[in-house]
Amino acid sequence: MLEIIIFEFILIWSYFFVVIKKIFSFSKNILFSIFVSNISLLTFIGTIILGLFKFDIIFVVFSVSLVMIGMHLLYDSIKRRYDILSKKNHHFSKIKPVLDYSVMALILYKIIN
């Protein structure tokens, strides 16, 4: 049971960074792609391969599909809410660069330490 939970958590964690790559602008996306997104994509693929050795193929395909669909639905939902908030309040769009740089700084800090 613990192996299934760990498998699902690693799938969600690694695919999360692949999906949020779309959020960052081009200049920040280069840094993000080099350090985080490529490693997360390799982790996602590696987790799938190891899952095929450990679990049944139907379980792995179902889990991967569920994670991918869920992450994209979550991303689309959050993006729609952000667009609505930024249209209502023009100052909200000024916060986004600060949040982008904060996330990048946190990720780089965690990678270094």
Backbone as a chain_set.jsonl record, in Angstrom:
{"seq": "MLEIIIFEFILIWSYFFVVIKKIFSFSKNILFSIFVSNISLLTFIGTIILGLFKFDIIFVVFSVSLVMIGMHLLYDSIKRRYDILSKKNHHFSKIKPVLDYSVMALILYKIIN", "coords": {"N": [[0.816, -1.195, 0.0], [1.919, 1.249, 0.791], [3.824, 1.532, -1.2], [2.253, 2.071, -3.439], [1.149, 4.564, -2.772], [3.476, 6.128, -2.645], [4.327, 5.868, -5.303], [2.187, 7.136, -6.682], [2.38, 9.725, -5.567], [4.931, 10.57, -6.448], [4.484, 10.577, -9.2], [2.54, 12.636, -9.389], [3.979, 14.81, -8.294], [6.22, 15.072, -10.036], [4.987, 15.489, -12.547], [3.602, 17.81, -12.055], [5.484, 19.914, -12.158], [6.133, 19.813, -14.819], [3.77, 20.65, -16.012], [3.355, 23.264, -14.94], [5.253, 24.692, -16.219], [4.311, 26.185, -18.31], [3.403, 28.527, -17.197], [5.389, 30.405, -16.708], [7.19, 33.24, -18.054], [9.034, 33.742, -21.172], [11.803, 34.356, -20.701], [12.189, 33.565, -18.044], [11.353, 31.013, -18.329], [13.354, 29.641, -19.692], [15.394, 29.253, -17.79], [13.897, 27.781, -15.945], [13.222, 25.547, -17.505], [15.716, 24.357, -17.964], [16.664, 23.665, -15.379], [14.573, 22.533, -13.792], [12.184, 21.536, -15.137], [13.066, 19.673, -17.106], [14.353, 17.755, -15.515], [12.19, 16.961, -13.971], [10.567, 15.855, -15.953], [12.143, 13.677, -16.75], [12.118, 12.311, -14.326], [9.398, 11.712, -14.16], [9.066, 9.993, -16.389], [10.866, 7.977, -15.647], [9.618, 7.091, -13.299], [7.296, 5.998, -14.347], [8.374, 3.871, -15.817], [9.605, 2.342, -13.761], [7.289, 1.797, -12.346], [5.996, 0.101, -14.1], [7.542, -2.187, -13.832], [6.992, -2.856, -11.208], [4.203, -2.8, -10.753], [0.949, -3.696, -12.151], [0.293, -3.315, -15.655], [-2.103, -2.114, -16.416], [-2.874, -0.734, -14.108], [-0.778, 1.127, -13.945], [-1.059, 2.583, -16.362], [-3.645, 3.62, -15.969], [-3.181, 5.176, -13.652], [-1.239, 7.035, -14.541], [-2.671, 8.313, -16.572], [-4.788, 9.408, -15.086], [-3.386, 11.183, -13.399], [-2.227, 12.937, -15.288], [-4.494, 14.03, -16.602], [-5.812, 15.15, -14.391], [-3.919, 17.073, -13.486], [-3.825, 18.823, -15.681], [-6.489, 19.724, -15.733], [-6.61, 21.003, -13.234], [-4.665, 23.013, -13.623], [-5.882, 24.476, -15.742], [-8.2, 25.368, -14.433], [-7.145, 26.999, -12.378], [-5.835, 28.891, -13.973], [-7.997, 30.089, -15.327], [-9.295, 31.317, -13.152], [-7.299, 33.095, -12.364], [-7.181, 34.753, -14.627], [-9.715, 35.94, -14.49], [-9.52, 37.327, -12.035], [-7.406, 39.065, -12.651], [-8.568, 40.651, -14.59], [-10.562, 41.951, -13.168], [-9.161, 43.337, -11.206], [-6.644, 45.467, -11.776], [-4.225, 45.734, -10.523], [-3.55, 43.256, -9.684], [-2.286, 41.859, -11.714], [0.226, 42.919, -11.585], [1.403, 41.647, -9.501], [2.066, 39.121, -10.343], [4.716, 38.868, -11.66], [6.338, 39.103, -9.374], [5.564, 36.878, -7.9], [6.364, 34.895, -9.726], [9.193, 35.19, -9.736], [9.638, 34.663, -7.06], [8.881, 31.966, -6.789], [10.785, 30.808, -8.487], [13.127, 31.518, -7.1], [12.734, 30.097, -4.706], [12.736, 27.441, -5.665], [15.336, 27.269, -6.75], [16.787, 27.706, -4.414], [16.095, 25.41, -2.96], [17.225, 23.487, -4.623], [19.943, 24.072, -4.475], [20.489, 23.778, -1.726]], "CA": [[0.0, 0.0, 0.0], [2.821, 2.396, 0.853], [4.455, 1.653, -2.512], [1.286, 2.7, -4.334], [1.069, 5.97, -2.377], [4.723, 6.764, -3.074], [4.27, 5.907, -6.763], [1.246, 8.193, -7.078], [2.921, 11.019, -5.143], [6.03, 10.94, -7.344], [3.866, 10.933, -10.484], [1.926, 13.962, -9.25], [5.029, 15.795, -8.044], [7.041, 15.302, -11.221], [4.185, 16.049, -13.636], [3.222, 19.163, -11.659], [6.478, 20.854, -12.667], [6.039, 19.809, -16.28], [2.588, 21.43, -16.38], [3.455, 24.684, -14.598], [6.248, 25.32, -17.088], [3.583, 27.114, -19.176], [3.082, 29.752, -16.471], [6.491, 31.356, -16.694], [7.486, 33.925, -19.304], [10.107, 33.11, -21.941], [13.125, 34.5, -20.071], [12.22, 32.718, -16.846], [11.087, 29.647, -18.752], [14.622, 29.018, -20.067], [16.008, 28.795, -16.548], [13.031, 26.747, -15.388], [13.333, 24.345, -18.335], [17.016, 23.72, -17.775], [16.895, 23.12, -14.048], [13.491, 21.818, -13.116], [11.238, 20.835, -15.99], [13.684, 18.491, -17.725], [14.565, 16.763, -14.463], [10.874, 16.438, -13.62], [10.115, 14.995, -17.04], [12.894, 12.43, -16.623], [11.593, 11.631, -13.144], [8.076, 11.2, -14.526], [9.265, 8.834, -17.267], [11.484, 6.932, -14.83], [8.608, 6.557, -12.392], [6.421, 5.137, -15.149], [9.116, 2.637, -16.13], [9.705, 1.547, -12.538], [5.938, 1.34, -12.029], [5.683, -1.059, -14.948], [8.201, -3.357, -13.255], [6.458, -3.156, -9.882], [2.748, -2.939, -10.752], [0.289, -4.156, -13.361], [0.303, -2.29, -16.697], [-3.39, -1.405, -16.397], [-2.809, 0.197, -12.987], [0.155, 2.203, -14.291], [-1.681, 3.411, -17.398], [-4.745, 4.336, -15.338], [-2.61, 6.175, -12.743], [-0.606, 8.085, -15.338], [-3.757, 9.053, -17.232], [-5.494, 10.179, -14.071], [-2.511, 12.278, -12.968], [-2.088, 13.906, -16.375], [-5.772, 14.727, -16.781], [-6.048, 15.955, -13.194], [-3.02, 18.238, -13.46], [-4.245, 19.783, -16.7], [-7.741, 20.346, -15.277], [-6.254, 21.92, -12.15], [-3.984, 24.157, -14.236], [-6.874, 25.275, -16.47], [-9.067, 26.001, -13.448], [-6.406, 28.088, -11.736], [-5.588, 29.916, -14.988], [-9.238, 30.831, -15.538], [-9.519, 32.188, -11.992], [-6.31, 34.166, -12.424], [-7.607, 35.683, -15.675], [-10.853, 36.697, -13.969], [-9.019, 38.259, -11.026], [-6.576, 40.107, -13.258], [-9.448, 41.574, -15.302], [-11.277, 42.752, -12.176], [-8.225, 44.175, -10.468], [-5.466, 45.662, -12.619], [-3.022, 45.62, -9.701], [-3.27, 41.839, -9.491], [-1.327, 41.419, -12.733], [1.559, 43.388, -11.189], [1.915, 40.713, -8.491], [2.519, 37.894, -10.995], [6.183, 38.757, -11.761], [6.911, 38.892, -8.035], [5.324, 35.467, -7.591], [7.223, 34.09, -10.601], [10.568, 35.225, -9.232], [9.662, 34.014, -5.744], [8.867, 30.523, -7.014], [12.096, 30.439, -9.032], [14.109, 31.617, -6.017], [12.502, 28.978, -3.792], [13.189, 26.214, -6.32], [16.797, 27.299, -6.805], [17.267, 27.541, -3.037], [15.949, 23.998, -2.596], [18.176, 22.71, -5.414], [21.294, 24.332, -3.948], [20.622, 23.209, -0.377]], "C": [[0.859, 1.257, 0.0], [3.508, 2.617, -0.492], [3.535, 2.345, -3.519], [1.19, 4.194, -4.033], [2.311, 6.722, -2.836], [4.757, 6.897, -4.596], [3.373, 7.039, -7.245], [1.793, 9.578, -6.736], [4.044, 11.474, -6.076], [5.497, 11.295, -8.728], [3.289, 12.339, -10.435], [2.991, 15.037, -9.128], [5.821, 16.102, -9.316], [6.225, 15.917, -12.358], [3.701, 17.463, -13.326], [4.194, 20.184, -12.24], [6.499, 20.894, -14.188], [4.884, 20.704, -16.72], [2.775, 22.916, -16.076], [4.536, 25.406, -15.391], [5.588, 26.378, -17.971], [3.332, 28.47, -18.511], [4.147, 30.82, -16.663], [6.7, 31.99, -18.065], [8.715, 33.306, -19.957], [11.456, 33.192, -21.232], [13.242, 33.645, -18.81], [12.006, 31.256, -17.204], [12.37, 28.924, -19.164], [15.297, 28.442, -18.836], [15.209, 27.649, -15.938], [13.166, 25.449, -16.176], [14.638, 23.614, -18.084], [17.091, 23.005, -16.438], [15.794, 22.198, -13.544], [12.652, 20.966, -14.061], [11.84, 19.588, -16.622], [13.92, 17.394, -16.706], [13.232, 16.138, -14.062], [10.331, 15.515, -14.705], [10.843, 13.653, -16.999], [12.424, 11.626, -15.415], [10.236, 10.999, -13.437], [8.205, 9.944, -15.384], [9.884, 7.676, -16.486], [10.507, 6.284, -13.872], [7.65, 5.625, -13.13], [7.115, 3.807, -15.434], [9.234, 1.747, -14.896], [8.346, 1.019, -12.095], [5.532, 0.14, -12.861], [6.353, -2.327, -14.434], [7.517, -3.815, -11.969], [4.955, -3.496, -9.895], [2.253, -3.469, -12.09], [0.226, -3.008, -14.372], [-0.99, -1.484, -16.703], [-3.4, -0.373, -15.265], [-1.915, 1.386, -13.321], [-0.46, 3.134, -15.331], [-2.826, 4.232, -16.816], [-4.215, 5.45, -14.43], [-2.001, 7.347, -13.501], [-1.672, 8.94, -16.024], [-4.491, 9.947, -16.249], [-4.663, 11.378, -13.605], [-2.415, 13.346, -14.057], [-3.374, 14.703, -16.585], [-6.049, 15.645, -15.594], [-5.188, 17.198, -13.135], [-3.429, 19.278, -14.492], [-5.563, 20.459, -16.325], [-7.485, 21.348, -14.158], [-5.585, 23.172, -12.689], [-4.989, 25.057, -14.955], [-7.801, 26.009, -15.514], [-8.381, 27.191, -12.781], [-6.145, 29.217, -12.724], [-6.841, 30.743, -15.262], [-9.519, 31.788, -14.386], [-8.538, 33.346, -11.97], [-6.709, 35.194, -13.469], [-8.774, 36.538, -15.206], [-10.39, 37.724, -12.953], [-8.19, 39.374, -11.646], [-7.41, 41.088, -14.071], [-10.193, 42.484, -14.33], [-10.359, 43.758, -11.5], [-6.934, 44.283, -11.275], [-4.17, 45.538, -11.831], [-2.623, 44.161, -9.484], [-2.238, 41.328, -10.498], [0.091, 41.899, -12.421], [2.196, 42.463, -10.163], [2.531, 39.479, -9.156], [4.037, 37.825, -11.174], [6.866, 38.513, -10.416], [6.734, 37.43, -7.632], [6.194, 34.543, -8.446], [8.645, 34.029, -10.066], [10.675, 34.561, -7.855], [9.683, 32.493, -5.883], [10.218, 30.057, -7.542], [13.162, 30.49, -7.945], [13.959, 30.46, -5.035], [13.006, 27.663, -4.381], [14.712, 26.161, -6.375], [17.408, 27.115, -5.418], [17.206, 26.073, -2.616], [16.916, 23.112, -3.378], [19.583, 22.86, -4.843], [21.492, 23.688, -2.583], [20.154, 21.827, -0.382]], "O": [[0.561, 2.219, -0.709], [3.75, 3.758, -0.884], [3.999, 3.119, -4.357], [1.152, 5.005, -4.958], [2.208, 7.833, -3.357], [5.173, 7.931, -5.118], [3.762, 7.813, -8.119], [1.677, 10.503, -7.539], [4.097, 12.645, -6.451], [6.004, 12.218, -9.365], [3.523, 13.142, -11.338], [2.909, 16.069, -9.794], [6.061, 17.267, -9.633], [6.73, 16.788, -13.067], [3.42, 18.233, -14.244], [3.767, 21.214, -12.762], [6.851, 21.918, -14.775], [5.011, 21.439, -17.7], [2.385, 23.753, -16.89], [4.708, 26.616, -15.24], [6.229, 27.361, -18.342], [3.076, 29.456, -19.201], [3.834, 32.006, -16.769], [6.429, 31.377, -19.098], [9.365, 32.443, -19.367], [12.178, 32.197, -21.17], [14.296, 33.066, -18.549], [12.428, 30.363, -16.469], [12.463, 27.707, -19.0], [15.72, 27.286, -18.832], [15.781, 26.664, -15.471], [13.22, 24.369, -15.587], [14.66, 22.386, -18.0], [17.536, 21.859, -16.372], [16.084, 21.175, -12.924], [12.437, 19.783, -13.795], [11.185, 18.547, -16.67], [13.708, 16.219, -17.003], [13.151, 14.931, -13.838], [9.703, 14.502, -14.4], [10.224, 12.607, -17.193], [12.342, 10.399, -15.476], [9.963, 9.878, -13.009], [7.53, 8.945, -15.132], [9.472, 6.527, -16.645], [10.553, 5.074, -13.652], [7.246, 4.59, -12.601], [6.508, 2.744, -15.304], [8.994, 0.542, -14.97], [8.252, -0.073, -11.534], [4.811, -0.738, -12.387], [5.806, -3.42, -14.577], [7.468, -5.009, -11.674], [4.499, -4.363, -9.15], [3.025, -3.662, -13.03], [0.115, -1.847, -13.978], [-0.963, -0.283, -16.971], [-3.885, 0.743, -15.451], [-2.258, 2.527, -13.012], [-0.383, 4.354, -15.186], [-2.964, 5.413, -17.133], [-4.753, 6.557, -14.441], [-2.219, 8.507, -13.151], [-1.566, 10.166, -16.043], [-4.782, 11.105, -16.547], [-5.199, 12.473, -13.438], [-2.514, 14.538, -13.765], [-3.33, 15.925, -16.728], [-6.473, 16.787, -15.774], [-5.673, 18.27, -12.773], [-3.387, 20.477, -14.219], [-5.733, 21.652, -16.577], [-8.082, 22.424, -14.139], [-5.905, 24.28, -12.256], [-4.949, 26.276, -14.791], [-8.152, 27.163, -15.764], [-8.974, 28.26, -12.641], [-6.225, 30.387, -12.351], [-6.759, 31.962, -15.413], [-9.93, 32.928, -14.603], [-8.903, 34.461, -11.598], [-6.588, 36.394, -13.223], [-8.818, 37.734, -15.492], [-10.821, 38.876, -13.0], [-8.269, 40.518, -11.2], [-7.012, 42.242, -14.234], [-10.43, 43.654, -14.63], [-10.748, 44.9, -11.256], [-6.216, 43.296, -11.437], [-3.12, 45.264, -12.412], [-1.477, 43.875, -9.138], [-1.418, 40.469, -10.174], [1.057, 41.34, -12.94], [3.412, 42.495, -9.977], [3.426, 38.857, -8.585], [4.617, 36.786, -10.86], [7.862, 37.794, -10.342], [7.651, 36.817, -7.085], [6.7, 33.532, -7.958], [9.231, 32.952, -9.953], [11.702, 33.963, -7.532], [10.422, 31.813, -5.171], [10.741, 29.034, -7.101], [14.011, 29.602, -7.871], [14.958, 29.902, -4.581], [13.627, 26.863, -3.682], [15.31, 25.126, -6.08], [18.429, 26.444, -5.269], [18.135, 25.554, -1.998], [17.379, 22.096, -2.859], [20.324, 21.883, -4.742], [22.548, 23.115, -2.314], [20.179, 21.163, 0.655]]}, "num_chains": 1, "name": "protein.A"}
